């Protein structure tokens, strides 16, 4: 099994302005786009995970998302200053599990875990191509 230099306990803190992917979504006249969406949180976590993991990989490898678990504890308006704290919980072979918390000036409003798999770039694209060629 190939070993990577991903260390358990490695962490990253990202400070940013929250944004939402809910553009144009409304319910009973209330614009959800004014709130930070769970999907936006997932994208933020994925981006931070890539930053934390992929810099430690050989050039021919990268990490891909396998699963997400997000608990959105409180609503937060888009545009607020938020902080994502993400940490490698386990790194075994090609599997990396990260834990995260997202907070604003009031405290933690979301948390969860994200699993990524380290893959060789060309093999991933070969598998996708093979799948595309399969008969239904």
C-alpha positions as CSV (number, residue, x, y, z in Angstrom):
1,X,0.0,0.0,0.0
2,X,1.4,3.4,-1.0
3,X,2.1,5.8,1.9
4,X,1.4,9.5,1.7
5,X,2.7,12.3,3.9
6,X,-0.8,13.1,5.3
7,X,-0.5,13.3,9.0
8,X,-3.3,12.8,11.5
9,X,-3.8,16.0,13.4
10,X,-2.8,18.3,10.4
11,X,-5.1,21.2,10.4
12,X,-6.1,24.4,8.5
13,X,-8.1,27.5,9.6
14,X,-9.8,29.5,6.9
15,X,-11.4,32.9,7.5
16,X,-13.7,34.2,4.8
17,X,-16.9,36.0,4.0
18,X,-19.9,33.6,3.8
19,X,-21.6,33.3,0.4
20,X,-24.6,31.3,-0.7
21,X,-25.5,29.0,-3.7
22,X,-29.2,29.7,-3.2
23,X,-29.5,32.4,-5.8
24,X,-33.1,32.8,-7.0
25,X,-34.6,30.4,-4.5
26,X,-37.5,31.7,-2.5
27,X,-40.2,30.3,-0.3
28,X,-43.3,32.3,0.4
29,X,-41.6,35.6,-0.6
30,X,-38.5,35.0,1.6
31,X,-35.3,34.9,-0.2
32,X,-33.1,32.0,0.9
33,X,-30.2,33.5,-0.9
34,X,-29.8,35.8,2.1
35,X,-28.7,32.8,4.1
36,X,-25.5,30.6,4.0
37,X,-26.5,27.3,2.4
38,X,-25.4,23.8,3.4
39,X,-24.2,23.4,-0.1
40,X,-22.0,26.4,0.2
41,X,-20.5,25.0,3.4
42,X,-19.8,21.7,1.6
43,X,-17.9,23.6,-1.2
44,X,-16.0,25.5,1.4
45,X,-15.0,22.3,3.2
46,X,-14.0,20.6,0.0
47,X,-11.8,23.5,-1.1
48,X,-10.1,23.6,2.3
49,X,-9.6,19.8,2.3
50,X,-7.9,20.0,-1.1
51,X,-5.7,22.8,0.2
52,X,-4.8,20.8,3.3
53,X,-4.2,17.4,1.6
54,X,-3.2,17.8,-2.0
55,X,-0.1,19.9,-1.4
56,X,1.4,16.8,0.3
57,X,0.9,14.5,-2.6
58,X,3.1,13.5,-5.5
59,X,2.2,15.5,-8.7
60,X,0.4,12.5,-10.3
61,X,-2.0,12.2,-7.4
62,X,-4.9,14.2,-6.0
63,X,-7.7,13.7,-3.5
64,X,-11.4,13.4,-4.4
65,X,-14.4,13.7,-2.2
66,X,-16.1,10.4,-1.2
67,X,-18.6,11.5,1.4
68,X,-19.9,14.4,3.5
69,X,-21.7,14.6,6.8
70,X,-22.8,18.2,7.7
71,X,-24.9,19.3,10.6
72,X,-26.1,22.8,10.1
73,X,-26.9,24.0,13.7
74,X,-28.1,27.6,13.1
75,X,-28.9,29.9,10.2
76,X,-26.3,32.5,9.2
77,X,-26.7,35.4,6.8
78,X,-24.6,35.4,3.7
79,X,-21.8,38.0,3.8
80,X,-20.9,37.4,7.5
81,X,-17.3,36.7,8.5
82,X,-16.9,33.0,9.2
83,X,-14.1,30.7,10.2
84,X,-13.7,27.1,9.1
85,X,-11.5,24.9,11.2
86,X,-10.7,21.6,9.6
87,X,-8.5,18.7,10.9
88,X,-7.3,15.3,9.6
89,X,-8.9,12.8,12.0
90,X,-7.5,9.7,10.3
91,X,-5.2,9.0,7.4
92,X,-4.9,5.3,6.5
93,X,-3.6,4.4,3.1
94,X,-5.5,6.3,0.4
95,X,-8.4,7.2,2.8
96,X,-8.5,10.5,4.7
97,X,-11.2,11.5,7.1
98,X,-11.5,15.1,8.2
99,X,-13.5,16.7,10.9
100,X,-14.6,20.4,10.8
101,X,-16.4,23.2,12.6
102,X,-17.6,26.4,11.1
103,X,-18.2,29.4,13.4
104,X,-19.0,33.1,13.3
105,X,-18.7,35.7,16.1
106,X,-21.7,34.0,17.9
107,X,-20.0,30.5,18.0
108,X,-20.2,27.2,16.1
109,X,-23.1,27.0,13.6
110,X,-22.1,23.9,11.6
111,X,-19.9,20.8,12.0
112,X,-19.3,17.5,10.4
113,X,-16.9,15.2,8.6
114,X,-15.6,14.7,5.1
115,X,-13.9,11.7,3.6
116,X,-11.5,12.0,0.7
117,X,-9.7,9.3,-1.3
118,X,-6.2,9.8,-2.7
119,X,-6.1,8.6,-6.3
120,X,-3.8,8.6,-9.3
121,X,-5.1,11.2,-11.7
122,X,-4.8,9.1,-14.9
123,X,-6.4,6.0,-13.3
124,X,-9.4,8.0,-12.2
125,X,-10.0,9.4,-15.7
126,X,-9.4,5.9,-17.2
127,X,-12.1,4.5,-14.9
128,X,-14.5,7.3,-15.9
129,X,-13.8,6.7,-19.6
130,X,-14.4,3.0,-19.2
131,X,-17.7,3.6,-17.4
132,X,-18.8,5.9,-20.2
133,X,-18.1,3.1,-22.8
134,X,-20.2,0.5,-20.9
135,X,-23.5,-0.6,-22.3
136,X,-26.5,0.1,-20.1
